[in-house]
Every structure is written in C-alpha cells, then in structure tokens.
Amino acid sequence: MPSRARFLPRLSATATMAGSVARVLLTVVFFAAAAASVVVAAEDGGAEAVAALLKFKSALNDVDGRLSGWDAVGGGDPCGWPGIACSAELEVTAITLHGLNLHGALSAAVCALPRLAVLNVSKNALNGPVPSGLSACRAIEVLDLSTNSLHGTIPLELCNLPSLRQLFLSENLLVGEIPAAIGNLTALEELEIYSNNLTGEIPTTIRALQSLRIIRAGLNDLSGPIPVEISECASLAVLGLAQNSLSGPLPGEFSRLKNLTTLILWQNTLSGEIPPELGDCTNLEMLALNDNHFTGGVPKELGALPLLAKLYIYRNQLDGTIPMELGDLQSAVEIDLSENKLTGVIPGELGRIPNLRLLYLFENRLQGSIPPEIGQLSVIRRIDLSINNLTGTIPMEFQNLTYLEYLQLFDNQIHGVIPPMLGASSNLSVLDLSDNQLTGSIPPQLCKSQKLIFLSLGSNHLIGNIPPGVKACKTLTQLRLGGNMLTGSLPIELSLLQNLSSLEMNRNRFSGPILPEIDKFRSIERLILSENYFVGQIPAGIGNLTELVAFNISSNQLTGPIPQELAQCTKLQRLDLSRNSLTGVIPQELGTLVNLEQLKLSDNSLNGTIPSSFGGLSRLTELQMGGNCLSGKLPAELGQLAALQIALNVSYNMLSGDIPTQLGNLHMLEYLYLNNNELEGRVPSSFGELSSLLECNLSYNNLVGPLPSTAQFQHLDSSNFLGNNGLCGIKGKVCPGSSASSYASREAAVHRKQFRREKIISIASIVIAFVSLVLIAVVCWSLKSKIPDLVSNEERKTGFSGPHYFVKERATYQELMKATESFSERAVIGRGACGTVYKAVMPDGRIIAVKKLKSQGEGSNVDRSFRAEITTLGNVRHRNIVKLYGFCSHQDCNLILYEYMANGSLGELLHGSKDGCLLDWDTRYHIALGAAEGLRYLHSDCKPKVIHRDIKSNNILLDEMMEAHVGDFGLAKLIDISNSRTMSAVAGSYGYIAPG
C-alpha cells in the first residue's frame, strides 16, 4: 500500500499536464480552422472580384493594351491590377481608368463589388447608353463618366444611389431631360452634366440637395426659367448654366446663396434687370451674365462685392451710366461691360481698382473724356474703349502704364497728340487708335519693347514720317497707317521685318518711286499703297512677293508697263492697279493667277487686246478694265467666268466686233458695262438669261436689233442704250412689226390716264429722295469714299482679344421653317433682286430677319474661300452695320440670318406705305449721318475693307430707335453651298470662361 500511495500523486500530476496540452491543441486547431475559413472566404471574395472585373473588361475594347495586367492567371489578385484600389481587407473600393483610350460599352458588372466607392472611366471613347444597372452600386460615392461618347438619357435609376456625392456626366451625347428624381440624391455635392444635348427645364426638386456645392450644366439646350428653388441649396458655391436657352429673369432670391462664389449664366436669353440683390452675395468671385437680353442699368450694388474678381456683363441691352460704385471692387481683375447701350462718362473711380488687368467698355454710347485716373491702374494690361463717342485727348498717364499690352481706342472722336512716350516703358503688343481726330506725329518709342505686333493709326490727321523705331520693330505683323497726311518714301527698312504680313499706307502723301528693293518684302500678304503720289514703274521684283494676297497701288502716278512677273504671285486674290498712267499691253500671264477674285486695271492708258487667258480666272468676282485704250474683240472666254458677280466693266475703250454670246453664261453678274466702245451687231439673246443683272450699260456703240424682252431689260433706264441708232425694244422705241409694238399701243392709253397722277407722285418722291440722298452724298463725298477692297479671309480688326468661344450651332432648317411659318407671305418683310426677306420669331422669342436667296441651280458651287469672308463680315463691329448672325444651307435653299430692324428700310418710309411724316428733318439728318458712318467703316476702317456695291435707300435699315444700319451688302456671293443642314455660326463670340 505504501508503495501505491506514493504512486498516486505522480499519476495525478501527469493527468493534469495532459489536460493542459489537450486544451492548447484544441485552441490551436480552432484558430487554424478559423484562419482557414477566413482565407477561404477571402479567396472566394477575390474570385468574385476578379470575375466582376473581367466581365467589366470584356465589354471594353482596350486599344492600347492598358488593361493587359487584368489577368486571372496565378491567383489573379485584383488589388495589384492597374487602376484598382483596395481596402485593408483586400476589397476593391475604387476603379480609376481615366484617359486610357478605352472603347466599347460601359458594363454594370462592377456593381458586384460590394465596397466599390469610386468608378472613374472619364476621358475615353466609350459609347452606348449609361447602364441603368449602375443603380446596384449601392456604396458608390463618386461616379465619373465624363468626356466619352455615351448617349441616351440619364437613367432614372441613378437617382437611387444613397451615397452618391459626385456625379460627372459632362461632355457626352446625352439627351432628354434632367430627371426630377435628382432630388433623391440627398448626399450629392457635385453635379456636372455640361456639354451634352439635354433639354427641358431644370427640375425644381433640386431644392432638396442641401449638400450640393457645384452645379455645372452649361452647353446644353435647357429651356424655361431658372428655378427660384435653386436659392434653397444653401451650400451652393458654383452655378454654371451658360450656353443654354434659359429665359426669364434672374431670380433676386439668389441673394440667399451666401456661399456662392461663381455664377456663370452667359449666352442664354435671360431678360429683365440684373437683380441688385446680387450685391448681398458677398462671397461672389465671378459673375458672368454676358450674351443675354438684360435691360436696365448696371446695379450699383455690385460695387459692394468685396471678393468679385471677374465681372462680365457684356453684349446685353443695358443702358444708363456706369455706376461709380464699381470703383469699390477692390478685388476686381477683369471688368467687361462692352457691347451695351451705356451712356454718360467713364467714372474716374474705376482708376481706384488696384489689381485691375482688363477694362473693356467698347461699343457703347459713352461720352466725355477718358479719365486720367485710368492711367493710374498700375497693373492694367488690356484697355478697350473703342466704338464710343469719347472726346478729349489720350491721357498722358497712359505712357506710364508699365504692364500695358493692349490698347484700343478706335472709332471715337479723340483729338490731340498720341502721348509721345507711349510704349517706352510698357510691353505694348496691340495698339489701335484709328478713326479718331489725332494730330501730330507717330511717337518714336511705340515699339521700344520689341513686342508690338499690331499697330493701327489709320483715319486720323497724323503728319510726318514713319519713325525709325517703328521701321525697326521686328515683332510687327500688321502696320495700318492709311488715311493720314504722312509723308516720305516707301520705307524699304520695313522689308527687314520678317513677321510683317500687312502694310497699309493708302490715302497719305507718300511719294517717290517704288524701289527695286520691294522684292525683299518676302512675308508680306497685304500691300496697300493706293491714293498716294508714288511715281515711276512697278518693279519687276514684285514677282518675288510669293505670299502676296492683296496688292493695291491704285490712284498714284505710276507709268510704264504692267510687269508680267506679277504672275509669279500665285496667291494673289485682289489686284488693283487702277487710276495710274500705266501703258503697254495687259500681260497674258495674269490669266494664270487662278486665285484672283478682284482685278482692277481701269483708268490707265493700256492698249492691245484683252487677254483670252482671263477666261481661266475661275474665282474672279470683279473685272474692271474701263477707261483704257484697249482694242480688238471682246474675248468669248470671258463667258467662262462663272463666279463673276460684282461687275464686268470694259467701258470707254475701243473694243469692236460682236458681243460674245457666251457672256450670257454669267448668271451671277449684277453690273455689266460695255458702253463707249465700237461694238456692233445685235445684243445676244443669251443676255436674257442674266437673271442677276441690276444694271447693263450698252450705250454709245453701234448695236442694232431688239433688246431681250426679259424683265431685267424692261426695267433698265433707256440711258443705258443711248448712242445705238439701230437698237429697238427700248422704252419709247419699239421694234417695227414686233409684239412689243402692239403691246405698246394697248398700254399707251392706260399710261396716259395714269400719267398725271404719277407725275404728281414722282415729283414729290423725287424732292424727298433728292434731299435725303444729298445729305448722304455730302457726308460720303467729304470722306472721299472710294470702291474698297473685297473682304479677305484675314482676322477682324480686334483679332487679338485672347481666347475665343464660338456660338453653339443650334438653329436648324426646320426651326427656321417654323419661325417663318414655312416662309409664308405673311412673314415677308422685303424683297430684292437676290431673294426675299422674312421675319422669323425663334423658339426663344428672339426676332431675326431671314433672307432666302434665289436658288443657284443644280450643280452650282460657290467657292470655299467665301466661307472665310462670311466669318469676317460676321465679326464686323460697328453700330451702323446690320449684324450678320449666320447662314443655313439645306438642299437648294440658302438662308442668311440678320439682325431684325423694327422700322424697316428708309426707302419704305420715304416712298412706301409707311407714314413718311414720321421723318422730320432732324431724323433724316440723323439717318444720313448714321448711314455715312456705316459706309465709312466698311470702306475705310474695316480691315480688310468691305465693298457694298448697292447703296440705296432700301438698303438703309432702321432699328426701333430710328438708328441707321447699312444692310444687304452683297452677301449672296459669300454663301458656301454645302450639304450642311444646320446653321453655321459666324459671329465670333469670344469669352473668358468655360461653358459650364
């Protein structure tokens, strides 16, 4: 027993130890099993993620192989794949595939990833609809599908994502309306849907988005009013709705948006007054209301915005004065109030804004002097006060603006001298002081910084020579000095300026010969030397100017022959050598200038025959050779000039023989002058097909036989046929035995009865018209207007205004049909030789004028270079020129869209059914001056110049204020007949901000 007793304690200890080991083993087994289950679960989850991602990838076309790393081989851990981010638990939380050139469709397979918070496939080439299945991504917070080609509507199901904070659908092809259910996205902070084709109204349910900070929905076709409910989005900081069709007033309730920093509403049809309550949005930094229909004044309350940096309210219908309170905008960097109807003076208080870099007040009705305080804007870079009624002098303080780069004061009544040190201490790059009353000489320091690229001082009273500093300005690209009293010779030093493309010295007192060194102007494109006192011959070296597009040396005292080397200038579009004393024959080689659009050789002493090679000038629109000593026959090849429209003038020569029948092929020709020659035979019957003809002078030849019996010839004055004893069919001289003779007999009785009444009406009309036209003629004659150059494809006068944003092309042919009641007679407001003008009420309520041109026939092709000319005319900026909005081509229907003139034409008021007594003498005088100003701009100051060709009372249009606007200046030739079914916008709409 004792021995057993000793054994039992030892057995008990052993048992205890075994139990402990067993418990440890059990614990280890438990945790191992648990770990194994976790691994299995992770592997299962990873496998599901891989499957979801590969399914998502299968719908894509990975053109560049950027997703080649997405592969299930070797276990396929997606957390290491390109563009994939995972959580600490190895769950996929983000897919970022921005800018990988992915094509194909977007799949909702990724919604199988339960923790996916970010899906970014922006800036690719995805197409197809936005999958409604994305609503299964319940954890999604950021959904970025922007900058693709997705189409269809915004799925209603997307509005059921409870965690969505950022939704980016911009720059796609989405259509339809913004879903009203958008108000369900209560967590939404950013909504960007700009640059799509969305329509309809902005839903008022947006008021529920209390966390919303950014709305960008510009560049769509949203319509209706801006919902006042947006003012309930208390967190809103950015509201961008530009380039839509929104209408109605701007809600004054926006003053509740205390966090608002950016309000971008430009290019809509908003109307009413700008709410003064906006002055309560004290955090506002940018206010862009330009290109709308706002009326009333500029609210002085805007001056109370302490953080406002950019104020854009240009191109509206604002009137009244500029509030002096704007001088309190101490944070302002850019202020643009241009293209309104603002009156009064420029407040000197604007000179108190310390950081102002841009001040644009052009095209208003401002008066008075330029405040010298503007010269205290120490960091100002751009000043444009052009097209106003400013007087006084240019402040001398301007020459102290060390950062000044851009100064435009053209088309005012500023006098005095140009500040002598202007440009000496600044980086001046653009200076346009043209069309003023400036005197004195050109300052020598304008280009001291060697950064001046554009210098326009034309139409002033400047004297003296071109200073050496300007001649040595290496950066200069355009030098425009026409219409002054400058003297000296043609500065050959300018030929060393490698960037100089345009040199205009016309209408001055320059003299001396054209030196042979002219051949060094190798980069010159426009060389305008007309109306000076140059003598001698045109150097043969002119042929080395291979970039030359326009060469005008008319109205000088040049002698000798036309150099055949001119034919080497193969880019020439306009060549004017008229009104000199040139002799010799016209070189046949000029017929190889296939780009030529205008050729003027009239009023010289040229002899020989007209070159038959001219028939190859397929782009020629005007041919002037009158007033020479040309002889021989009129070449039949001239009938090949299908683009000839403005004029064919060979009058006052010694041409003989028959008139070529082929001239009847010139269907676009409007003016034909064959008078004062020795032509003989009959007037070709093909002339009856000259459907565009407005004037045809055949007088003082030896023509016989009848005139064509078409309406064009029946309405021509008989003076066009004098001096042809054998001609008949003229008013008062019917052809014997012809139907016209019997017709004349039948009509004679009627005419006698009407004669007395017509005589009274005619005398009254003539008196009124004569007095009115004399006023216009006196003003135009005093300005020494002459037929100008054709429009070129060069930039507008203000072509240095920075970045450009063009009007969205939105007017379709169908919309124009509806706006004109299918071009019904009820909408007709005028008729002309080239077409009919209709009043069009657009869907947004705007009223425009639509000119429907006569069809040019099957297979006609207007040259593509005319597209550039339309763009130039669309950018013409003058208060007395009718604005061209655009053009539309649809099959055989060609339309031009103009600004609507409420009071019609001067001709209607003088001679039509409208009450002529409305035109008292003060009004008539005002109209005459306005028309003359418009013509002066087109003929003298528009760069390049524009020819009108048909100025008459019916083409002087009157707005609601009886302000004269010159219109209908031959734009039919500028239309590009293409297959386009939509409107081509031509009015340059420059800006400073993005569309949203």
HELIX and SHEET records of a PDB file:
HELIX    1   1 PRO A    2  SER A   58  1                                  57    
HELIX    2   2 VAL A   73  GLY A   75  5                                   3    
HELIX    3   3 PRO A   78  GLY A   80  5                                   3    
HELIX    4   4 ALA A  108  ALA A  112  5                                   5    
HELIX    5   5 SER A  132  ALA A  136  5                                   5    
HELIX    6   6 LEU A  156  ASN A  160  5                                   5    
HELIX    7   7 ALA A  180  ASN A  184  5                                   5    
HELIX    8   8 THR A  204  ALA A  208  5                                   5    
HELIX    9   9 VAL A  228  GLU A  232  5                                   5    
HELIX   10  10 GLY A  252  ARG A  256  5                                   5    
HELIX   11  11 PRO A  276  ASP A  280  5                                   5    
HELIX   12  12 LYS A  300  ALA A  304  5                                   5    
HELIX   13  13 MET A  324  ASP A  328  5                                   5    
HELIX   14  14 GLY A  348  ARG A  352  5                                   5    
HELIX   15  15 PRO A  372  GLN A  376  5                                   5    
HELIX   16  16 MET A  396  ASN A  400  5                                   5    
HELIX   17  17 PRO A  468  LYS A  471  1                                   4    
HELIX   18  18 ILE A  492  LEU A  496  5                                   5    
HELIX   19  19 PRO A  516  LYS A  520  5                                   5    
HELIX   20  20 ALA A  540  ASN A  544  5                                   5    
HELIX   21  21 GLN A  564  GLN A  568  5                                   5    
HELIX   22  22 GLN A  588  THR A  592  5                                   5    
HELIX   23  23 SER A  612  GLY A  616  5                                   5    
HELIX   24  24 ALA A  636  GLN A  640  5                                   5    
HELIX   25  25 THR A  661  ASN A  665  5                                   5    
HELIX   26  26 SER A  685  GLU A  689  5                                   5    
HELIX   27  27 ALA A  711  GLN A  714  1                                   4    
HELIX   28  28 SER A  718  PHE A  721  5                                   4    
HELIX   29  29 SER A  739  SER A  782  1                                  44    
HELIX   30  30 TYR A  813  ALA A  819  1                                   7    
HELIX   31  31 GLU A  825  ALA A  827  5                                   3    
HELIX   32  32 SER A  865  GLY A  874  1                                  10    
HELIX   33  33 LEU A  906  HIS A  911  1                                   6    
HELIX   34  34 GLY A  916  LEU A  918  5                                   3    
HELIX   35  35 TRP A  921  ARG A  936  1                                  16    
HELIX   36  36 TYR A  937  ASP A  941  3                                   5    
HELIX   37  37 SER A  953  ASN A  955  5                                   3    
HELIX   38  38 LEU A  971  LEU A  974  5                                   4    
SHEET    1   A 6 LEU A  60  ASP A  62  0                                        
SHEET    2   A 6 LEU A 102  ALA A 105 -1                                        
SHEET    3   A 6 ALA A 125  PRO A 129  1                                        
SHEET    4   A 6 SER A 149  GLY A 152  1                                        
SHEET    5   A 6 LEU A 173  GLU A 177  1                                        
SHEET    6   A 6 ASN A 197  THR A 199  1                                        
SHEET    1   B27 ILE A  84  CYS A  86  0                                        
SHEET    2   B27 VAL A  92  THR A  96 -1                                        
SHEET    3   B27 VAL A 118  ASN A 120  1                                        
SHEET    4   B27 VAL A 142  ASP A 144  1                                        
SHEET    5   B27 GLN A 166  PHE A 168  1                                        
SHEET    6   B27 GLU A 190  GLU A 192  1                                        
SHEET    7   B27 ILE A 214  ARG A 216  1                                        
SHEET    8   B27 VAL A 238  GLY A 240  1                                        
SHEET    9   B27 THR A 262  ILE A 264  1                                        
SHEET   10   B27 MET A 286  ALA A 288  1                                        
SHEET   11   B27 LYS A 310  TYR A 312  1                                        
SHEET   12   B27 GLU A 334  ASP A 336  1                                        
SHEET   13   B27 LEU A 358  TYR A 360  1                                        
SHEET   14   B27 ARG A 382  ASP A 384  1                                        
SHEET   15   B27 TYR A 406  GLN A 408  1                                        
SHEET   16   B27 VAL A 430  ASP A 432  1                                        
SHEET   17   B27 PHE A 454  SER A 456  1                                        
SHEET   18   B27 GLN A 478  ARG A 480  1                                        
SHEET   19   B27 SER A 502  GLU A 504  1                                        
SHEET   20   B27 ARG A 526  ILE A 528  1                                        
SHEET   21   B27 ALA A 550  ASN A 552  1                                        
SHEET   22   B27 ARG A 574  ASP A 576  1                                        
SHEET   23   B27 GLN A 598  LYS A 600  1                                        
SHEET   24   B27 GLU A 622  GLN A 624  1                                        
SHEET   25   B27 ALA A 647  ASN A 649  1                                        
SHEET   26   B27 TYR A 671  TYR A 673  1                                        
SHEET   27   B27 GLU A 695  ASN A 697  1                                        
SHEET    1   C 4 SER A 223  GLY A 224  0                                        
SHEET    2   C 4 SER A 245  GLY A 248  1                                        
SHEET    3   C 4 THR A 269  GLU A 273  1                                        
SHEET    4   C 4 HIS A 293  THR A 295  1                                        
SHEET    1   D 2 HIS A 415  VAL A 417  0                                        
SHEET    2   D 2 GLN A 437  THR A 439  1                                        
SHEET    1   E 6 ILE A 463  GLY A 464  0                                        
SHEET    2   E 6 MET A 485  GLY A 488  1                                        
SHEET    3   E 6 ARG A 509  PRO A 513  1                                        
SHEET    4   E 6 TYR A 533  GLY A 536  1                                        
SHEET    5   E 6 GLN A 557  GLY A 560  1                                        
SHEET    6   E 6 SER A 581  LEU A 582  1                                        
SHEET    1   F 5 SER A 631  LYS A 633  0                                        
SHEET    2   F 5 MET A 654  ASP A 658  1                                        
SHEET    3   F 5 GLU A 678  ARG A 682  1                                        
SHEET    4   F 5 ASN A 702  PRO A 706  1                                        
SHEET    5   F 5 GLY A 726  CYS A 728  1                                        
SHEET    1   G 6 VAL A 828  ARG A 831  0                                        
SHEET    2   G 6 GLY A 835  VAL A 841 -1                                        
SHEET    3   G 6 ILE A 847  LEU A 853 -1                                        
SHEET    4   G 6 CYS A 893  GLU A 899 -1                                        
SHEET    5   G 6 LEU A 884  HIS A 890 -1                                        
SHEET    6   G 6 SER A 984  ALA A 985 -1                                        
SHEET    1   H 2 ILE A 956  LEU A 958  0                                        
SHEET    2   H 2 ALA A 964  VAL A 966 -1                                        
END                                                                             
